[in-house]
């Protein structure tokens, strides 16, 4: 027992001397609990919605109030044409478009059935399916109310068809196939995990193998070392993008509707900040286990808060704010928009700008953090 106690005391001493690893051990379960507890939610509320009301009547406003009352549709855009709705959906600013026909009120009063069109962004099948069900439910509820008014004599008509019929049309992914959403997103997730893990070991490996001493005595500058470290991984990552696109297209049948050269250019822009994060970790960690433990608290939020598994709109406001600090959030919008929607660069300017800022900040931080010393 004396020897056993001595060995146990030695292990506890090692743990105390490595506070970063010890902190990561306790942080990981708490981080997983918080992320899964709040982010694992498919009940989307206040879906961004655009409205094209061609009637501008009291009856059309009652219909829109019914959509708002569900708490599901957040009507925050009023447009003047159907093409405006399509542009907003293409850009990702809205997920649903409601089109109320002209003479909506007159047709209801005359007992004629009215078709209300609802356009839905199908690039996210979970959100699209919920939006379709909610839109149809509102139409049925309005039809029931109007039918009750007809029966009680407040609206005199002999029509036997529902007064309001909601016609839903899903754009880009009419069959609501989950592979259309997941396969493109896998490009971003694979790039995040591979680039961050590979570069997180870069400087640490130099220290553990003793080759860092050779770099210290050379006249190479910090930025030259950073560029030399990340260039091979950029090439490897581009090959990964090609493989995922090829398998997704030929095996899973995912159509690539956008520009492939643009996709590769923006994938490169996304790779750079992830390499910067990995290099930054490698300049802080003392060994490869530390670097791996430090990478996990970054990769987990990237997985759960970026919209990879769960819609961002279903998350609490605080987590939605945190998701804006994750590069993968912006790249998922880019890759899904290019592959599924086939949009052009003009619709992706905010995401390109955000990834550019991430790239500059993280590479500069990693370069400044690295010192040519053995400490």
Secondary structure, 3 states (H helix, E strand, C coil): CHHHHHHHHHHHHHHHHCHHHHHHHHHHHHHHHHHHHHHCCCCCCCEEEEEEECCCCHHHHHHHHHHHHCCCEEEEEECCCHHHHHHHHHHCCCCEEEEECCCHHHHHHCCCCEEEEEEEECCCHHHHHHHHHHHHHHHHHHHHHHHHHHHCCCCCCCCCCCCEEEEEEEECCCCCCHHHHHHHHHHHHHHHHHHHHHHHCHHHHHHHHCCHHHHHCCCCCHHHHHHHHHHHHHHHHHHHHHHHHHHHHHCCCCCCCCCHHHHHHHHHHHHHHHHHHHHHHHHHCCCHHHHHHHHHHHHHHHHHHCCCCCCHHHCCHHHHHHHCCCHHHHHHHHHHHHHHHCCCHHHCHHHHHHHHHHHHHHHHHHHHHCCCCCC
